[in-house]
Amino acid sequence: MLVPERGRPETIVVKSCMALNVHGRARLSCGTGRVTLAGMPTSPDSPVSPRTLEVPIDSIEGARLATPFATRLEVCHDLSTEGWTPKMELVRACREIVEGTQATIVAMIRPDFPGCRRELDVAAFATTPKLLDICLREIEAAAAAGAHSVGVSLLTPDGFVDMDANARLIAHARSFELVVAFLRTFDLLLDRERGMRDLSALGFTRFITAGVLGWDASITTLEARVTVVARDVAHARAEGTRLGKPPIEVIPGGGVRGSNARRWLETSSHLHASCRRDGVIARCELEQLRDEMR
């Protein structure tokens, strides 16, 4: 049978060739050993690696529009500033929207509080006692509101993963049976290979990257970014092999659209896309991405 991994409804472990629905959408074809989720095929190089689409949303309307197409909704506040921890009322509403569908809820944990740094740089995510405390409380609130997972990130002032602080966040999240992802702050790290080792050692499930150093994905070409992410995927696999566990999922994000999705999918079976046109989520973009991911 197909068994959902504990705390990871989008991940399936193959036990035999008996089909079973997960959220009503997962199937196993015993002839090929491939698993599909929400009608999306697996990556050809992994028999148990379904293609996934994560869509960030900051409104109930966006959640309703994206749910039929998404594997996960990343629930945030104010995507125009790259997102903050959402209001828990929005998380609860989104949980109600996804009930009975293939989609799960990721709550972004990026506290917005008086005096916090609003720039998208290392200093904004550097651990302080106040920031760590707020993150812990927001993780608990997200769990109570119905989130399936959380996206977190705390860094050292010199641009590396804060191992102790993130270990505390992960342990706290897992006490509520939440899956834990690392935010796109991976692109702020000074050493990507070390960052991969750190995230893998900590046990993060996935992370988002645009394949650049910094936040502006437009500073280089699509091909250059794809090359960087391909190296990330290779490093993730190597680290997974070394640790004897599944590799961390590398999720391209930042300028991912239906028009370039096929190129990204040659590198990773997972995508993070805002699906926005003129600042609002667009059904036509969701449909194009769905078609490319089939």
Secondary structure, 3 states (H helix, E strand, C coil): CEEEECCEEEEEEECCCCCCCCCCCCEEECCCCEEEECCECECCCCCCCECEEEEEECCHHHHHHHCCCCCEEEECECHHHCCECCCHHHHHHHHHHHCCCCCEEEEECCCCCCCCCCCCCHHHHECCHHHHHHHHHHHHHHHHHCCCEEEECCECCCCCECHHHHHHHHHHHHCCCCEEEECHHHHHCCCHHHHHHHHHHHCCCEEEECCCCCCCHHHCCHHHHHHHHHHHHHHHHHHHHHHCCCCCEEEEECCCCCCCHHHHHCCCCEEECCCEECCEECHHHHHHHHHHHC
